[in-house]
Every structure is written in C-alpha cells, then in structure tokens.
Amino acid sequence: RNLVDSLFPVNRSKHRLYSDLQTPGRYGRVIITSFRKANMLDQHHTDLILKLHSAVTRIQVQRPGFNYTFAHICILNNDKTCIVDDIVHVLEELKAARSSNRTNFAITYPITHLKDGREVYNGHQLGGVTVHSKDRVKSAEAIQLTYYLQAINSLNDMVAEKWESIFCDTVELFQKSNRKVKMYPFTSSSLKEDFQKTSRVSERYLITSLVLVVTLAILCCSMQDCVRSKPWLGLLGLLTVTLATLTAAGIINLTGGKYNSTFLGIPFVMLGHGLYGTFEMLSSWRKTREDQHVKERTAAVFADSMLSFSLTTAMYLVTFGIGASPFTNIEAARIFCCNSCIAIFFNYLYVLSFYGSSLVFTGYIENNYQHSIFCRKVPKPEVLQEKPAWYRFLLTAKFSEDTDDSEETNTYESHLLVWFLKRYYCDWITNTYVKPFVVLFYLVYISFALMGYLQVSEGSDLSNIVATATRTIEYTTAQQKYFSNYSPVIGFYIYESIEYWNTSVQEDVLEYTKGFVRISWFESYLNYLRKLNISTGLPKKNFTDMLRNSFLKTPQFAHFSEDIIFSKKYNNEVDVVASRMFLVAKTMETKREELYDLLETLRKLSLTSKVKFIVFNPSFVYMDRYASSVGAPLQNSCISALFLLFFSAFLVADSLINVWLTLTVASVEFGVIGFMTLWKVELDCISVLCLIYGINYTIDNCAPLLSTFVLGKEFTRTKWVKNALEVHGVAILQSYLCYIVGLIPLAAVPSNLTRTLFRCLFLIALVTFFHCFAILPVILTFLPPSKKKRKEKKNPENREEIECVEMVDMDSTRVVDQITTV
C-alpha cells in the first residue's frame, strides 16, 4: 500500500479502486433497489435516483460560522471538481437521451462508454443486470452510489463523520417519501456503530444470565442438611468471579484501553474457570473430617485443590498471554486476551484471599452448628420435635454425636449430586454392557467431527461480528445479492521501467492480465496504434512520443494520464517509469474464497514474472491482516500450551498425566472445530478466541480427573475411575450446569457476534463434558498400564520379620511351633 500510495495517491483513486469491504477513509454509500424487482434504469427510477443524488449533494453540516456541503469535503479531481460515481454521468446522459428522443443510447456491462468517449467500469454500480447481445444492458435491479469524503485533519474528519450521519438520515427520509423503492445506506462509521450495538442489545440478556447463574450456583451448593449446606459459598464464588472481571475492566479503562463487543466473552471465560475452582475447593472441603479444626480442614482444602488450580491458571495466563502478545495482529483479539489475562490473575488472587476467607467463615459456622443461611444455632433433635413441621424442615441437621464412626464419612452424601454420582452414575458408566455403546458413540463423534473439519473455512464477512437488525447486515445482504458477479477492482501496478515498445514484453503484460475485465491504458494504446495502421513494435522514442503527444491528447483517452508516470532523463529522453491498469475478475457465490485464491495467485506470479508488478485494492489491507492473523492466535496458543504440557511432564508425579491430557485436548479441539463448521460457524476472530479458551477449559475440567486416576495405585482401573468421578465429578457437574445456564440467554441476543460466541462456547462445554463423563471413564478402564499390584521380590532391605514362639504341651513331651508374621 505504501508503494502504491507513493506512486498514485490512493485517496484520489478510491472511486476506481472500489471495494465492497471496509475501505479506509470516510464515505457514504447507498444501494437503491425496488420491492418489485423493477428496472432501475427506466425513466421513473432514473429521475428518482438523480433526485436522491441532488439531495445528497445539498447536505449541509452546520459548524460555527460556516455550513459545509458535499462540495467542501469531497475528494477533488484534477479539474478541482468533486469525484462522483460514473453511473451518475450515465444516468444523466440517459435522461438527456430520453428528453431528446434519442434511441441509440446504450449502456454496456461491465464496461461502458461515456459521452466523452471514456471507458468506465460499472460492475460495482449496476446490480442484478440483464443484458442483450454484445453486453448491452436490458435492465438493472439495483444501482449503487458512493460519495467519497476527505479526512485530512481532525476538523475535516469531524465534519465528514457528521456528514455521514446526516447522509443516512437523508436516505431514510427519502425512503419514507418513496415507498416503492428500498434503500440501503452505509458509511465508514456503520460497521463500528453496529459492532458496538451488540453490547447495548445484550444488556438485558446478560442480566437474565446472571440471575440464572446465581440461582443455580446457590442450589448447587445447597443440601438438605442446614448446617453442612453452603449456599453462601455459591453466591460468593460467583461474586469472586465478578470482582475479578470488574477489576480487569477497571484496569483496562484506567490504562486507556478501548472497549469492544468481544469483551462480552470475558465473563463466560471467567465463569468457566473461576466457578470450577470454587466448586473444587468446596468438594475438597466435603472430603475433610468434621472432627478436625477449621484451620486443619482449610489447610487440607488448599493442599488438595490449589495445586491443580494454580497449574490451570498458569495455563490460562500462558495461552492468553501469547494471544495478547505482538504476535497477534488483530487488535480486538489482542485486547481480549490481555483483559482475560488480567481477570484470570486477579481471580486467582481473590480465590486465595476472598473466597478462602469465606470458606473459613462458613467452616466456623458449620463447626458451631449454626444455620448455613441464617447463622442461627441449630437446636438438638429433641428440641426440634416440639417445633412445627416447617420449622423442623428448615433446621434439619445431623449431629456428630448422633452418628458412629462408620457413618461419619457419609455426612455429605445427602447432597443430590454426590448421591447421584456415587450411587448410580459411576456404576452405570463403568458397566461392561455400557462401554461398547460409549466407544461406538465416540467413533460417531470422530466421524462427524472429521466431516466438519474437512469443510472448515476462514470467515471474512464483517457482518458476522455485528448485531443482526443493523445497516451493516442489510447493506451486505443487498451487496451480496446484487453485486457479487465481479470482484473489487484490482490495481495492477508496474513499478519499474520496462520496455513497453518491445513486442515480447507486450505479450507478457497482456498474458498476465488475460482472463480479466480490463481498464488498461496499455491495451487501449495498442488498439489505438492498430487502428492507425501503426506497428506496436515502434522504437522507444517513437513509442513514447506517440503516447504523450497523440494518444493522451485525445479527449477520450486523456484520463489515462493519471495512470502513467513519465520521467525525463539527463539527455531529455522521456521514459515511462511506472504505470497502472485496473483488473476485475468474474466471481461466483464463494466470492471471498475466490478472491483469496486470486490474490495469492497474482502475488506468486509477481515474484516470478519478468515484469515487476504488484496488485492492490484497499480491501487487501483488511484481507492481508485478516488472513495472516486469524490462525495466528490459535496457533501460538496451541504451541504454548503443548510446550507447557511437555515442560510440566518433568515436574508432575507421572508424565502419563500429560500424555492423556494432550490427547484429550486434541480430541476436544478437533471435535469443536468440526461441529462448529457443521453449525455454520466460520473460523473468524470470535471463534478463534473461543478455541483458545477451549484449550484451557478442557485442561481445567480434565486435569484433576486424570491426575487422580493416573496417580492411583493398588486397586483396579475401574475402581480408580469411580474414585476420580466421585472426587472431582461433582465440581465438574456443578460448574457445567452453571455455565450452560449462563450461556442459554446468549442464544436469544439479536447479534451475529453473540450467536457465534454462544455456539462455540456451548460446543466447548458440551464436548468437554462428554469427554469427562463418558469418554475418559470408559477408555481409562481398559487401556494400559495396569494398576494391579505387582508382587515385590524380597530383598535384604525389605525383609519380613518372623517371630517364632515355642509352645510346650505340659502333659506330654510334644512341642508345637507357631510362626507369627509381625
């Protein structure tokens, strides 16, 4: 882009380098079509469009002391007049021809001729075109007008921004007075405004989500026993996550960070990680002995759960840290990852401090046999017998003196999820007759995931990140419907002096542009020479002189002077040092993919060709940035996660944990990408961020489960699978239920961004849950290594002590030897 701008100012070339993607700078654009698919080139609609054009050019932006019109802020041509779309000149000529009853006026497509003889491309201005023979236009269902504005300084930019707003209002007002036509306005600010609109339309849905999560978190931590129930910990766990999220948002704001709608995903990232950590601590609390002091029980909780929570937090920080690094080219993704890192770090600190102290506080309440909600001392059973039924129901509790030692470990089994997993699910999932169906289901899962994985595509449609009922969606839908036959105009720039007069060079240049619709000074000049019966292989001086003094002086070719740069050498010899041509490619429905392939093909050709050229369109700035950065955050995060897993293999007690964890993460990510594609979700910025989160979410839930299983000794694999599910399954299930309930309202938000967010996060949670509660418990029961105790050979260091006792029968002389093992 820098090279092109130094040779030919892009600012003044925008009307020719048209792009249907986000173009830099200020502009207003409108598509005019009819509800009844009428011909927009008939007299009624032609007059209507010219009337709209006149209304747009009369728009005034009031500033103190001066009123700005389009003429004051438009991009100027060489003759100091405003650059307007060529279709406006075509419509004016068409109106004049009808007024004078001329019937020989014809519009051709996609290149037409103006009154002054100029050839202009109208493929991005006429849409839904029906042609006669020889490309003559019979009818057009849509017409597009574009008004380019200057933004050379802050005042100019402010005026242009205000003009865009009034432009949309003017088009909408014109629409109301002409209801037979439909108009789709769009400006350079529309995408930004519609992107931020997602936050506003999501507010009430997020409040609903918060209420549902609070309710379910409290229920998940409650049980019938009013002393051992921990409803406040469910609420305080959610409060911990909320505080961390708000702290991160405050830090981002204080440091001058920019808010964008991708931040809507951060609360759900924190919900999946933070709530699981708090639920795991609560699960560890249930495993401690009630006769221990609160300090000892708290120490046991931290020793049991904080190691794994610290490791998963470190994994989050590494993966999102890589995403927040300069390696990530998408600013929104970088800011998202940075905010997530800050939130996760403070969540870890708050869990250690705030939630840990809350656990201690509720522990003292439990040890004192106080009610878990009202903090009132619970009376003994004999006292409760005298109270009403509702009172006894609210203050139901089991006292330690009422149970013997054998029952002491079962005091928390009245919790519904603990009871369900221990009594029913663990036995069912490890049943010999269930395992074949689970394996079969996993093979089906892999098959469908592979089918989706082979169809994955990178999304570049900007409408995927905005709210649904917006100008961006309406405009891009109309754009795709009526103007998808041709690609944006591609600038073909020859940036060094070549032998244009050489016939072999001429053949090379024509070969490079073969197959395109061309707006080329070079081809027009060669045709000009042929019409004059002059050979195209002229000597250099004659070729250049004829170009300057004859071809470019002809009125119909005079506009090509903007496309050629001449240089005069020391001997007054003139040379063409740089030039440009314009190419347009025919495209089908898969326009984005075809454009990517076309761009890559031309660039490879530019590296190997004899003629040194580059191709450029303002949309390429976006496409290059997007294509090079969509996969970069995911790739870097995956590499960092795998490196961390490999490095930690030397630190953990058993490297088999990392092997299983890596395979599980790969299986989950593979499935999510496959099913994401089958659910019509493309690989864009939002889905990539979700996949980065999916790596961590899988490790969060599966690591404790695998660690407990792998480190278990002496018993069978099935026994340790059951034990792992009993120990960690409740926390995983509680976290999953709260997470899914929090996601459900997100599905109703009228925004493509939140739709992508919901589908990706839902798939991540569902697939991870499927692995934790079905795939891993089954596969771990029959894959090696075995856990059966091996007989240890006796050695001098490990020798059994034998005590021999000699017993003598006094009534006889018989001696009995009894050997007792000590």
HELIX and SHEET records of a PDB file:
HELIX    1   1 ASN A    2  LEU A    7  1                                   6    
HELIX    2   2 VAL A   10  SER A   13  1                                   4    
HELIX    3   3 GLN A   43  THR A   57  1                                  15    
HELIX    4   4 PHE A   70  ILE A   73  1                                   4    
HELIX    5   5 ASP A   86  SER A   99  1                                  14    
HELIX    6   6 SER A  133  ASP A  135  5                                   3    
HELIX    7   7 SER A  154  SER A  177  1                                  24    
HELIX    8   8 SER A  190  CYS A  220  1                                  31    
HELIX    9   9 PRO A  231  LEU A  254  1                                  24    
HELIX   10  10 SER A  261  GLY A  265  5                                   5    
HELIX   11  11 ILE A  266  LYS A  287  1                                  22    
HELIX   12  12 VAL A  294  GLY A  323  1                                  30    
HELIX   13  13 GLU A  331  TYR A  350  1                                  20    
HELIX   14  14 VAL A  351  TYR A  355  3                                   5    
HELIX   15  15 GLY A  356  ASN A  367  1                                  12    
HELIX   16  16 PRO A  381  LEU A  384  1                                   4    
HELIX   17  17 ALA A  389  LEU A  394  1                                   6    
HELIX   18  18 SER A  400  ASP A  402  5                                   3    
HELIX   19  19 ASP A  405  ASN A  410  5                                   6    
HELIX   20  20 LEU A  416  PHE A  420  1                                   5    
HELIX   21  21 LEU A  421  TYR A  425  3                                   5    
HELIX   22  22 CYS A  426  ILE A  429  1                                   4    
HELIX   23  23 LYS A  435  TYR A  453  1                                  19    
HELIX   24  24 LEU A  462  ILE A  465  5                                   4    
HELIX   25  25 ARG A  471  TYR A  482  1                                  12    
HELIX   26  26 THR A  503  TYR A  512  1                                  10    
HELIX   27  27 TRP A  521  LYS A  531  1                                  11    
HELIX   28  28 LYS A  540  MET A  546  1                                   7    
HELIX   29  29 LEU A  547  PHE A  551  3                                   5    
HELIX   30  30 PRO A  555  ASP A  563  5                                   9    
HELIX   31  31 LYS A  591  THR A  608  1                                  18    
HELIX   32  32 PRO A  618  SER A  629  1                                  12    
HELIX   33  33 GLY A  631  SER A  648  1                                  18    
HELIX   34  34 LEU A  656  LEU A  678  1                                  23    
HELIX   35  35 CYS A  685  LEU A  711  1                                  27    
HELIX   36  36 ARG A  717  LEU A  743  1                                  27    
HELIX   37  37 ILE A  744  ALA A  748  5                                   5    
HELIX   38  38 ASN A  752  PHE A  770  1                                  19    
HELIX   39  39 HIS A  771  ILE A  775  3                                   5    
HELIX   40  40 LEU A  776  PHE A  782  1                                   7    
SHEET    1   A 4 LEU A 126  VAL A 131  0                                        
SHEET    2   A 4 VAL A 137  LEU A 149 -1                                        
SHEET    3   A 4 ARG A  26  SER A  34 -1                                        
SHEET    4   A 4 VAL A 181  THR A 187 -1                                        
SHEET    1   B 2 VAL A  61  ARG A  63  0                                        
SHEET    2   B 2 PHE A  66  TYR A  68 -1                                        
SHEET    1   C 2 ILE A 111  HIS A 113  0                                        
SHEET    2   C 2 GLU A 119  TYR A 121 -1                                        
SHEET    1   D 4 VAL A 517  ILE A 519  0                                        
SHEET    2   D 4 VAL A 574  VAL A 584 -1                                        
SHEET    3   D 4 ILE A 490  ILE A 494 -1                                        
SHEET    4   D 4 PHE A 613  PHE A 616 -1                                        
SHEET    1   E 3 VAL A 517  ILE A 519  0                                        
SHEET    2   E 3 VAL A 574  VAL A 584 -1                                        
SHEET    3   E 3 ILE A 564  LYS A 568 -1                                        
SHEET    1   F 2 ILE A 802  VAL A 808  0                                        
SHEET    2   F 2 VAL A 815  THR A 821 -1                                        
END                                                                             
